[in-house]
Amino acid sequence: MTIAEDFRPVAAKVYMDYRQPFLDNIKGALSKDLLIRKEDVQVLHGFDSIESAQTYLTSKMFQNDVFVALKPLWSAEPEVRIYSVA
């Protein structure tokens, strides 16, 4: 996500607010990590399957809470990518 430096503490708070609920309540959730780089802010989610990752993107938590909380902070539309580890 492209988030201005001034808004990064707010983005980090959103991450902290939803990290444990994500791990406790999202089916297949294994991990959630925050990366703050000069270029951007990334949240890496680990799931037990691609299907679980795809399901999270349509979940109430993502659509109604996380997405809504982060959207005002974006300088550009974020990229969402799903990877599979071989």
N, C-alpha and C positions, 0 to 999 in steps of 0.2 A: 504494500500500500504506500502511496506517496502521501506523506503527512508532514506538514511543516514542523520544524523543530519545536516551535512554541506549543504545538498541540500534542506532542509525543507523550508527555506525562499523562494527559487525559486518555490517550490510546492505551498506555500501559495500565491504567486503572481499569479500563474496560476488560483488558486481558485478565487482570487479577480477579475482577468481580465474577467472571464467567469460567475461569479455569476449572475450579473444583466442581461446580455444577455440570460442566461439560463432561468431566471424567466420571462423575457419579451417575449421570442420567442419560447420556447418549449411548445408545447400543453400539458396541464395537469400538468405543473410544479407548485408546491405549495411552496416549500422551498428548501434551499441548505445550509448545515452547514458543517464547517470544524472542525474536531477533531484531535488534534496533541497529541499523547500519546508517552510514552517512547518506546513502542513496534512498533508503526506504525503510519501512517497518514490515516485518514478515511474522506471521503466526504459522507455525508448523504443527499440524495435527497428525497424530498417528492413529490409524484404525486397523482393525483386524482384517478388513477386506475393502476392495474398491466399492462394493455395494454399500457398506456402512458409511463410507465417505460421501457417496452420492446422496444417501438418505439424510445425512446431517445437513447438507445444503438446502434441503427442503423442510427442515425441522422448524418448529415454532421458536426454539431458542435462537437459531441462526437468523431466521427471517424477521422475527418480531423484537428481538432483544439485541443481539450482537450487531447485526447489520444496521439497525436503526441507531444504535449508540455510536457507531463508527462513521457512518455516512457524512455527517457534518464536518468531520475532520479531514476528509480526503481532498487532495489537490487534483487528483485525477481518478478515473474509475479504476478500481483494483483488478488485478488478475487473479483468478482462482484456477489452480492447476491440481490435478489428481495424478499422482505417480504410483506405480507399482514397483516394489523392490523384488528383484529376481533372486 
